[in-house]
Amino acid sequence: MARKTKLEPHLTPDELKQRYLKTEDLSERSHFHVLWLISQGETQARASEVVGISDRWVQELVKRYNAGGAGAMRDRRHDHPGAPRILNDEGARALEAALQARPADGGLWTSKKTAAWIRDYTGRPACRGTGWRTLHRLGQTPQRPRPRHKRTDPEAQEAFKEASARAQGRSTGAVPGRGGRDVGDR
């Protein structure tokens, strides 16, 4: 038989239920849902099953609640916003200005060239992905000429299109109902 989990009396079961029902943050809502279930006599295993989180996480939530009360139930992921962007606002404005002109080699702006510009501007390493994300954030797209087919023979291209259409059972340009057999013709 599973042991009952003891919760410190920071909040009453009714207060836990109200927090569970009214909290806007979905992560905190599931935390209070677990605590309310446990306050109703459910086991940690049953609470984890109902809410859909692991047994180990339920143990951690109970431990945090007993040590710190309701304030310890907040979603701690909000405390870690991640690494700062490689370009600050001033750098982004400088890059936007640079994007208005041609790159140093005279070609088109690509992710690789943008990353090189960022690397030169900041003195920090920047990969091609950083260049792509920065271009996207600034509302730009990497400019790359579309590759040209090695064979530009129009007759060969048309023959290929017709063969592809026949292979897929599509019409090759004939007007339906003219010159072809109807369903009733045999």
N, C-alpha and C positions, 0 to 999 in steps of 0.2 A: 504494500500500500504506500502511495506517495505521501511524503510529508507535506504538511501545510506550510506555506511560506508566511513568515511574519513580516508585516509592513509596519514601519514606524508611523505613529498617528499624526503625521504632518497635516493631512487632509482627511475628512470623513469620507466614507464610501459615496455618499451623495455628492460631495464636492468633486470627487474624482470623476464621477459620472458626468457632472456638468462640464468639467474641463474637457472630458472626452468628446462630448457632444458639441461643444461650442468653439473649441480651438480651431483656428483657421489653418495653421501649419499642419500638413498631413503627417509629417514625421512625429510631431508632438502628439497629434491625435492618437496615433497608434501606441505611443508610449503610455498615455493616460488610459487607453482602452485596456492594455495589459494590466496596469495597476488596478483598475476598477474590477476587472475579472478576478484578480487575485484577492481583492478585498471582499468579493462575494463568495469566497471559499474555493475557487477553482485552483487547480495545481498549476505550477509553472509550465508543465508539459501541455496541459489542456489550453492554457492561455496562448502559448506559442502556436498551437495548432489553429485556434480560432482566428488569431490576428494574422497568421501567416509569416511569422518570423522565427528564427532559430531559437532553440532552448537556451543556448549560450547567451544570446542577446537578451533574452528575458531575464536571465540571471544578472546580467550587467545592469539592466534597467532597474531591477529591484535593489541592487547594491547602491546604485547612484541615488535612487529616491530615498533610501534609508539614510544615506550619509548627508544628502544635501537638500532634501525636500522637493517641492514642486519646481523650484527654480532650476534644479539639475536636469529636468526633463526636456529642456530646449534642444533644438537641433544644433549640435555643435559644428556641423559642416559650414554653417554661415560664418563661423569665426576664422575660416581659412579661405580667403578669396583667391588664392593661387599666386603665382609669380606675376610681378608687374610686366606690362608690355615692354618690348625692347625699345620701341619708339614712344617718347612722351608726346604731349600735344604739339610742342614746338617742332619736334622731329617729323611728326605727321604732316604738319603744314609745309615744312621744307620739302618733304617727299611729294606732296601734292603739286607743289610748284615745279619740281623736277619732272614730274610726269607730263606736264604741259609741253615740254620740249622733247626732242629726240634723245635717246641715251647716248653715252659717250662714243659708242662704236657706230652710231648712225642708223642702227636697225630699229626694231620695235621693242617695246618694253615687255619683258617676260618675267616669270617668277624668279628665274636665276639672276637676271640683271637687277631686279628690285632687291633681292637678297644681298647682292654685291654692293648696291648703293647704301643699304642699311648698315652693312658691315663697315664700309668706309666712313659713314656718318657717325656711328656710335663707337667704333673700335671694338665691338663685341662680335663674336661669331653669329652668323645668321644663315640658316639653311634655305633651300628652295621653298620648302613648305611655309616658312616664315614670310618669305616674299609673297607667296600666293595668298596667305591669310591677310596680310597687310593690304595688298591690292584690293581684295574683296571688301575689307572693312572700309576702305576709302571709296568704295563704289566703282572701282575700276575692274577690268578683266585683263588677264595676261594677253598681250597681243602677239599672235603667232600667225604667220601666213599659213593658209591651208595647203597641204601637200598637193602637188599636181600629179595626175596619173602619168606614168611614163609613156603610154601610148595615147596620143591625142588624135588618132585617126577616127573621124566622125562615123565613117561607115562601119568600122569594127565595133564601135560603141553601140550603134543602133542595132546591129546584128546580135550583140550580147543581150541588149534589153529585150528584143523579141524572143530570143531563145529562153531567157529567164521567165518571161511572161507565159510562154507555152508550157514550160516545165511546171509552173505553179497553177496552171489551169485558168489563167486570166486571158482576157481579150488582148489582142495586139493592136487595137485601134479600130477594128471594124465596128460599124454602127449596129447595135443590136436590132434584129428584126428585118434587116435588109440583106438579101442574098444568102441567108443561112437557112437551115432547116428549122422549122417550128416543131413543137412537141407533137403535134398531130400528123406531121408528114412522116411517112415510113417508106 
